[in-house]
Amino acid sequence: MRPLPSLALVAAALLLQGCYLLSQTKGQLAILWGRESIQERLDDEHALDPDRRRKLELVLAARAFAIKELGLAESESYTTYYDTGGEPVAYNVSAAPKDSLEPITWSFPIVGTIPYLGFFEKRPAIEELRRLAGLGYDALLLPVPAYSTLGWFDDPVFTSLLGDDEARIVETVIHELTHATVWIPGDVNLNENLATFVGEVGAREFFRARGGEADPGLLQAARNREDSEIFNAAMNELRQELARIYAASGPRARKLELKAAAVAAFRERYRRELRPRLSDDGYDWILDQRIQLNNALILQFRRYHGDQPLLEGLFRRCGERLPAFVEALQEIAEADDPRAALEAASAPQPKGQPSQETR
């Protein structure tokens, strides 16, 4: 089963006060103290089974490629790993009103406003989920296989990620290294979108460099991307339909009835129309009635894919070269209004005007 998208937990959570501070500090310190050198484990020929050895070697190769060829910030991140004992490294909780697609947010130093909370232990995550649901919100709890501390610490790769295919492992390593290279405080959607973009494009470049167009990782990445585009396009249509329902006049109870009907119709559409077009059963969790297809879950997909057209425009302006693209993003992050700066930089250039690549 393909997991739901992972989220970048924030190191700035360590600056908070109270119980949240204590639990986050304890969890992060346990990871820092429990990291093991990947290279040392690889040097011990008896320490690893063949699959884990191959995937840890892949992590090191992806990290080196991202720094040398893609222009991502150099650090010791992903030179170590942390064994999560078969469990997610953390859990993420988010929420939204039942009749709105505006997320509930929390504000932290450094990272600004974010639409989720991260927990290293499942019990307090469930408690927060229940608290938010008790307040009448659509609430969501997701397992987290990877996260970035935005360059504050040297992040390890978590063994919870190593169960994925090669394409997703490389995409995730590059995604998280992007967070440590470019971070725009207060705009999580844009941060996740740009890291998703760099992760996917960077992974394709990595596999091409490794084995050419026939590289198995590149073929898997292409299948993953096609599946993602099909599913996310349908999710975007559902989001737009719900936005129209919520914006219309009428009683709230009627809107919630229409919402339930739209969600049921989407599940049926997935079974009849979308599933036959996908390469595997990775999205079949959508058919599980125990999983609430609610506003918080819909916003999760928007958070990772909603700004891709803007980023594609900037990528073209940069000559479709990721190092130039990352450099342009770093400049945009320094602007007073980064989103407006991205929109301006992504606009089609007038004829005769040089591209970012040739300036």
DRENKOL-607529 format. One record per residue (C-alpha): residue number from 0; x, y, z. Coordinates in nm, 2 decimals, always signed. Layout:
ATOM  resi       X       Y       Z
ATOM   NUM       X       Y       Z
...
***
This chain:
ATOM  resi       X       Y       Z
ATOM     0   +0.00   +0.00   +0.00
ATOM     1   +0.14   +0.34   -0.10
ATOM     2   +0.15   +0.56   +0.21
ATOM     3   -0.01   +0.90   +0.23
ATOM     4   +0.23   +1.18   +0.17
ATOM     5   +0.47   +1.24   +0.44
ATOM     6   +0.51   +1.59   +0.61
ATOM     7   +0.82   +1.78   +0.72
ATOM     8   +0.81   +1.82   +1.09
ATOM     9   +0.96   +2.14   +1.22
ATOM    10   +1.26   +2.17   +1.45
ATOM    11   +1.12   +2.50   +1.57
ATOM    12   +0.86   +2.30   +1.76
ATOM    13   +1.15   +2.25   +2.01
ATOM    14   +1.12   +2.62   +2.10
ATOM    15   +0.76   +2.59   +2.23
ATOM    16   +0.67   +2.58   +2.59
ATOM    17   +0.49   +2.32   +2.80
ATOM    18   +0.42   +1.95   +2.74
ATOM    19   +0.46   +1.99   +2.37
ATOM    20   +0.81   +2.12   +2.42
ATOM    21   +0.90   +1.84   +2.65
ATOM    22   +0.77   +1.56   +2.42
ATOM    23   +0.93   +1.71   +2.11
ATOM    24   +1.26   +1.77   +2.28
ATOM    25   +1.27   +1.41   +2.41
ATOM    26   +1.18   +1.27   +2.07
ATOM    27   +1.44   +1.47   +1.88
ATOM    28   +1.71   +1.40   +2.12
ATOM    29   +1.64   +1.03   +2.11
ATOM    30   +1.69   +1.04   +1.74
ATOM    31   +2.01   +1.25   +1.76
ATOM    32   +2.16   +1.01   +2.01
ATOM    33   +2.04   +0.70   +1.83
ATOM    34   +2.18   +0.77   +1.49
ATOM    35   +2.42   +0.52   +1.33
ATOM    36   +2.67   +0.59   +1.06
ATOM    37   +2.56   +0.44   +0.73
ATOM    38   +2.91   +0.40   +0.60
ATOM    39   +3.02   +0.22   +0.91
ATOM    40   +2.73   -0.03   +0.88
ATOM    41   +2.81   -0.08   +0.51
ATOM    42   +3.17   -0.15   +0.60
ATOM    43   +3.06   -0.44   +0.82
ATOM    44   +2.99   -0.71   +0.57
ATOM    45   +2.77   -0.90   +0.83
ATOM    46   +2.57   -0.61   +0.96
ATOM    47   +2.30   -0.57   +0.70
ATOM    48   +2.08   -0.79   +0.48
ATOM    49   +2.12   -0.74   +0.11
ATOM    50   +1.80   -0.53   +0.06
ATOM    51   +1.88   -0.29   +0.34
ATOM    52   +2.24   -0.26   +0.23
ATOM    53   +2.13   -0.18   -0.13
ATOM    54   +1.89   +0.09   -0.01
ATOM    55   +2.13   +0.25   +0.23
ATOM    56   +2.39   +0.27   -0.05
ATOM    57   +2.11   +0.43   -0.26
ATOM    58   +2.05   +0.69   +0.01
ATOM    59   +2.42   +0.79   +0.01
ATOM    60   +2.43   +0.81   -0.37
ATOM    61   +2.11   +1.02   -0.38
ATOM    62   +2.25   +1.26   -0.12
ATOM    63   +2.58   +1.30   -0.30
ATOM    64   +2.40   +1.36   -0.63
ATOM    65   +2.17   +1.62   -0.48
ATOM    66   +2.46   +1.82   -0.33
ATOM    67   +2.70   +1.79   -0.63
ATOM    68   +2.46   +1.80   -0.92
ATOM    69   +2.14   +1.97   -0.80
ATOM    70   +2.29   +2.25   -0.59
ATOM    71   +2.13   +2.15   -0.26
ATOM    72   +2.29   +2.26   +0.06
ATOM    73   +2.58   +2.05   +0.18
ATOM    74   +2.55   +1.90   +0.53
ATOM    75   +2.60   +1.56   +0.70
ATOM    76   +2.23   +1.48   +0.67
ATOM    77   +2.15   +1.14   +0.53
ATOM    78   +2.50   +1.00   +0.62
ATOM    79   +2.34   +0.83   +0.92
ATOM    80   +2.03   +0.62   +0.98
ATOM    81   +1.79   +0.57   +1.27
ATOM    82   +1.61   +0.24   +1.33
ATOM    83   +1.24   +0.31   +1.41
ATOM    84   +1.17   -0.05   +1.49
ATOM    85   +0.92   -0.10   +1.21
ATOM    86   +0.71   +0.20   +1.32
ATOM    87   +0.67   +0.55   +1.17
ATOM    88   +0.92   +0.79   +1.31
ATOM    89   +0.64   +1.03   +1.40
ATOM    90   +0.28   +1.12   +1.36
ATOM    91   +0.11   +1.43   +1.21
ATOM    92   -0.22   +1.58   +1.30
ATOM    93   -0.41   +1.84   +1.10
ATOM    94   -0.77   +1.97   +1.09
ATOM    95   -1.02   +2.19   +0.91
ATOM    96   -1.38   +2.29   +0.96
ATOM    97   -1.63   +2.05   +0.83
ATOM    98   -1.77   +2.30   +0.59
ATOM    99   -1.45   +2.49   +0.48
ATOM   100   -1.13   +2.42   +0.31
ATOM   101   -0.93   +2.66   +0.53
ATOM   102   -0.69   +2.46   +0.75
ATOM   103   -0.66   +2.51   +1.12
ATOM   104   -0.31   +2.65   +1.18
ATOM   105   -0.05   +2.69   +1.46
ATOM   106   +0.22   +2.95   +1.47
ATOM   107   +0.58   +2.88   +1.57
ATOM   108   +0.90   +3.08   +1.57
ATOM   109   +1.12   +3.06   +1.26
ATOM   110   +0.89   +2.85   +1.05
ATOM   111   +0.59   +3.08   +1.09
ATOM   112   +0.23   +2.95   +1.06
ATOM   113   +0.19   +2.58   +0.98
ATOM   114   -0.13   +2.37   +0.93
ATOM   115   -0.03   +2.07   +1.13
ATOM   116   +0.13   +1.94   +1.46
ATOM   117   +0.39   +1.66   +1.47
ATOM   118   +0.43   +1.41   +1.75
ATOM   119   +0.70   +1.15   +1.81
ATOM   120   +0.46   +0.92   +2.00
ATOM   121   +0.12   +0.80   +1.88
ATOM   122   -0.07   +0.84   +2.21
ATOM   123   -0.05   +1.22   +2.23
ATOM   124   -0.12   +1.24   +1.85
ATOM   125   -0.44   +1.04   +1.90
ATOM   126   -0.53   +1.26   +2.19
ATOM   127   -0.49   +1.57   +1.98
ATOM   128   -0.69   +1.41   +1.70
ATOM   129   -0.97   +1.34   +1.94
ATOM   130   -0.96   +1.69   +2.08
ATOM   131   -0.99   +1.85   +1.74
ATOM   132   -1.26   +1.61   +1.64
ATOM   133   -1.44   +1.70   +1.96
ATOM   134   -1.44   +2.06   +1.87
ATOM   135   -1.63   +1.98   +1.55
ATOM   136   -1.34   +1.97   +1.30
ATOM   137   -1.25   +1.73   +1.03
ATOM   138   -0.93   +1.59   +1.18
ATOM   139   -0.66   +1.37   +1.03
ATOM   140   -0.37   +1.16   +1.17
ATOM   141   -0.10   +1.05   +0.93
ATOM   142   +0.22   +0.84   +0.99
ATOM   143   +0.54   +1.02   +0.91
ATOM   144   +0.82   +0.81   +0.74
ATOM   145   +1.06   +1.11   +0.70
ATOM   146   +1.10   +1.47   +0.80
ATOM   147   +1.35   +1.76   +0.79
ATOM   148   +1.48   +1.98   +1.07
ATOM   149   +1.54   +2.25   +0.81
ATOM   150   +1.92   +2.23   +0.85
ATOM   151   +1.92   +2.27   +1.23
ATOM   152   +2.04   +1.92   +1.27
ATOM   153   +2.20   +1.65   +1.05
ATOM   154   +1.90   +1.44   +0.97
ATOM   155   +1.92   +1.06   +0.95
ATOM   156   +1.73   +0.85   +0.71
ATOM   157   +1.47   +0.65   +0.90
ATOM   158   +1.42   +0.28   +0.85
ATOM   159   +1.05   +0.35   +0.81
ATOM   160   +1.14   +0.49   +0.47
ATOM   161   +1.35   +0.20   +0.35
ATOM   162   +1.05   -0.02   +0.28
ATOM   163   +0.96   +0.20   -0.01
ATOM   164   +1.07   +0.15   -0.37
ATOM   165   +1.39   +0.30   -0.50
ATOM   166   +1.21   +0.59   -0.68
ATOM   167   +1.03   +0.71   -0.36
ATOM   168   +1.34   +0.67   -0.15
ATOM   169   +1.54   +0.90   -0.38
ATOM   170   +1.26   +1.14   -0.42
ATOM   171   +1.22   +1.17   -0.04
ATOM   172   +1.59   +1.22   +0.03
ATOM   173   +1.60   +1.50   -0.23
ATOM   174   +1.27   +1.64   -0.10
ATOM   175   +1.39   +1.67   +0.25
ATOM   176   +1.73   +1.81   +0.15
ATOM   177   +1.54   +2.08   -0.04
ATOM   178   +1.37   +2.18   +0.28
ATOM   179   +1.71   +2.24   +0.44
ATOM   180   +1.81   +2.45   +0.14
ATOM   181   +1.50   +2.66   +0.08
ATOM   182   +1.24   +2.74   +0.34
ATOM   183   +0.98   +3.02   +0.32
ATOM   184   +0.84   +3.09   +0.67
ATOM   185   +0.46   +3.09   +0.69
ATOM   186   +0.39   +2.92   +0.35
ATOM   187   +0.39   +2.55   +0.41
ATOM   188   +0.20   +2.48   +0.09
ATOM   189   +0.46   +2.64   -0.12
ATOM   190   +0.75   +2.48   +0.07
ATOM   191   +0.60   +2.13   +0.03
ATOM   192   +0.52   +2.19   -0.34
ATOM   193   +0.87   +2.31   -0.42
ATOM   194   +1.03   +2.02   -0.24
ATOM   195   +0.80   +1.78   -0.41
ATOM   196   +0.89   +1.93   -0.75
ATOM   197   +1.27   +1.92   -0.68
ATOM   198   +1.24   +1.57   -0.54
ATOM   199   +1.06   +1.43   -0.84
ATOM   200   +1.27   +1.60   -1.11
ATOM   201   +1.59   +1.54   -0.92
ATOM   202   +1.51   +1.17   -0.88
ATOM   203   +1.46   +1.14   -1.25
ATOM   204   +1.79   +1.31   -1.32
ATOM   205   +1.96   +1.08   -1.07
ATOM   206   +1.83   +0.76   -1.23
ATOM   207   +1.92   +0.89   -1.58
ATOM   208   +2.27   +0.95   -1.46
ATOM   209   +2.29   +0.61   -1.30
ATOM   210   +2.15   +0.39   -1.58
ATOM   211   +2.01   +0.59   -1.86
ATOM   212   +1.65   +0.58   -1.99
ATOM   213   +1.62   +0.21   -1.92
ATOM   214   +1.71   +0.24   -1.55
ATOM   215   +1.45   +0.05   -1.34
ATOM   216   +1.43   +0.34   -1.09
ATOM   217   +1.35   +0.59   -1.37
ATOM   218   +1.08   +0.36   -1.50
ATOM   219   +0.93   +0.32   -1.15
ATOM   220   +0.95   +0.70   -1.10
ATOM   221   +0.76   +0.75   -1.43
ATOM   222   +0.48   +0.51   -1.32
ATOM   223   +0.46   +0.68   -0.98
ATOM   224   +0.43   +1.02   -1.14
ATOM   225   +0.16   +0.91   -1.38
ATOM   226   -0.04   +0.75   -1.10
ATOM   227   +0.01   +1.06   -0.89
ATOM   228   -0.11   +1.29   -1.17
ATOM   229   -0.42   +1.09   -1.23
ATOM   230   -0.51   +1.07   -0.86
ATOM   231   -0.43   +1.42   -0.77
ATOM   232   -0.62   +1.56   -1.07
ATOM   233   -0.93   +1.38   -0.95
ATOM   234   -0.87   +1.50   -0.59
ATOM   235   -0.84   +1.85   -0.72
ATOM   236   -1.18   +1.82   -0.89
ATOM   237   -1.33   +1.69   -0.57
ATOM   238   -1.18   +1.99   -0.38
ATOM   239   -1.33   +2.23   -0.63
ATOM   240   -1.67   +2.07   -0.61
ATOM   241   -1.66   +2.09   -0.23
ATOM   242   -1.55   +2.45   -0.25
ATOM   243   -1.86   +2.53   -0.46
ATOM   244   -2.08   +2.35   -0.21
ATOM   245   -1.93   +2.54   +0.09
ATOM   246   -1.95   +2.88   -0.09
ATOM   247   -2.32   +2.84   -0.19
ATOM   248   -2.60   +2.98   +0.02
ATOM   249   -2.81   +2.75   +0.22
ATOM   250   -2.81   +2.58   +0.56
ATOM   251   -2.50   +2.41   +0.69
ATOM   252   -2.67   +2.08   +0.73
ATOM   253   -2.76   +2.07   +0.36
ATOM   254   -2.40   +2.15   +0.27
ATOM   255   -2.28   +1.86   +0.48
ATOM   256   -2.53   +1.63   +0.31
ATOM   257   -2.40   +1.74   -0.03
ATOM   258   -2.04   +1.69   +0.09
ATOM   259   -2.11   +1.33   +0.20
ATOM   260   -2.27   +1.26   -0.14
ATOM   261   -1.97   +1.41   -0.32
ATOM   262   -1.73   +1.19   -0.12
ATOM   263   -1.93   +0.88   -0.18
ATOM   264   -1.94   +0.96   -0.55
ATOM   265   -1.56   +1.01   -0.56
ATOM   266   -1.50   +0.67   -0.40
ATOM   267   -1.72   +0.51   -0.66
ATOM   268   -1.54   +0.70   -0.94
ATOM   269   -1.21   +0.57   -0.80
ATOM   270   -1.33   +0.21   -0.81
ATOM   271   -1.48   +0.23   -1.16
ATOM   272   -1.27   +0.49   -1.35
ATOM   273   -0.94   +0.57   -1.17
ATOM   274   -0.83   +0.23   -1.04
ATOM   275   -0.81   +0.07   -1.38
ATOM   276   -0.58   +0.35   -1.50
ATOM   277   -0.33   +0.31   -1.22
ATOM   278   -0.02   +0.09   -1.23
ATOM   279   -0.08   -0.07   -0.89
ATOM   280   -0.31   -0.07   -0.58
ATOM   281   -0.12   +0.20   -0.40
ATOM   282   -0.42   +0.43   -0.37
ATOM   283   -0.68   +0.16   -0.28
ATOM   284   -0.68   +0.29   +0.07
ATOM   285   -0.94   +0.55   -0.06
ATOM   286   -1.19   +0.26   -0.07
ATOM   287   -1.15   +0.19   +0.30
ATOM   288   -1.45   +0.33   +0.48
ATOM   289   -1.26   +0.35   +0.80
ATOM   290   -1.04   +0.63   +0.64
ATOM   291   -1.23   +0.95   +0.65
ATOM   292   -1.21   +1.13   +0.32
ATOM   293   -1.26   +1.47   +0.49
ATOM   294   -1.14   +1.83   +0.44
ATOM   295   -0.82   +1.78   +0.63
ATOM   296   -0.72   +1.49   +0.40
ATOM   297   -0.82   +1.68   +0.08
ATOM   298   -0.60   +1.98   +0.20
ATOM   299   -0.31   +1.74   +0.25
ATOM   300   -0.31   +1.66   -0.13
ATOM   301   -0.34   +2.03   -0.21
ATOM   302   -0.05   +2.10   +0.02
ATOM   303   +0.19   +1.89   -0.20
ATOM   304   +0.06   +1.94   -0.55
ATOM   305   -0.15   +2.26   -0.58
ATOM   306   +0.14   +2.49   -0.69
ATOM   307   +0.31   +2.27   -0.94
ATOM   308   +0.21   +2.48   -1.25
ATOM   309   +0.38   +2.78   -1.10
ATOM   310   +0.69   +2.58   -1.03
ATOM   311   +0.69   +2.43   -1.38
ATOM   312   +0.68   +2.78   -1.52
ATOM   313   +0.98   +2.89   -1.32
ATOM   314   +1.16   +2.57   -1.41
ATOM   315   +1.12   +2.65   -1.78
ATOM   316   +1.24   +3.00   -1.72
ATOM   317   +1.55   +2.85   -1.57
ATOM   318   +1.63   +2.64   -1.88
ATOM   319   +1.49   +2.33   -1.71
ATOM   320   +1.81   +2.31   -1.50
ATOM   321   +1.76   +2.23   -1.14
ATOM   322   +2.07   +2.41   -1.00
ATOM   323   +1.95   +2.74   -1.16
ATOM   324   +1.59   +2.66   -1.04
ATOM   325   +1.71   +2.61   -0.68
ATOM   326   +1.91   +2.93   -0.69
ATOM   327   +1.61   +3.12   -0.82
ATOM   328   +1.40   +2.97   -0.54
ATOM   329   +1.65   +3.09   -0.28
ATOM   330   +1.62   +3.44   -0.42
ATOM   331   +1.24   +3.42   -0.42
ATOM   332   +1.25   +3.31   -0.05
ATOM   333   +1.42   +3.64   +0.04
ATOM   334   +1.15   +3.85   -0.12
ATOM   335   +0.90   +4.04   +0.09
ATOM   336   +0.62   +3.84   -0.07
ATOM   337   +0.77   +3.52   -0.19
ATOM   338   +0.45   +3.39   -0.35
ATOM   339   +0.41   +3.70   -0.55
ATOM   340   +0.77   +3.69   -0.65
ATOM   341   +0.73   +3.33   -0.77
ATOM   342   +0.42   +3.42   -0.97
ATOM   343   +0.62   +3.70   -1.14
ATOM   344   +0.92   +3.48   -1.21
ATOM   345   +0.70   +3.20   -1.35
ATOM   346   +0.51   +3.42   -1.59
ATOM   347   +0.59   +3.36   -1.96
ATOM   348   +0.87   +3.59   -2.07
ATOM   349   +0.83   +3.85   -2.34
ATOM   350   +0.98   +3.76   -2.68
ATOM   351   +1.34   +3.85   -2.70
ATOM   352   +1.39   +3.87   -2.32
ATOM   353   +1.67   +3.64   -2.20
ATOM   354   +1.59   +3.35   -1.97
ATOM   355   +1.71   +3.31   -1.62
ATOM   356   +1.96   +3.06   -1.75
ATOM   357   +2.14   +3.31   -1.99
ATOM   358   +2.14   +3.61   -1.76
***
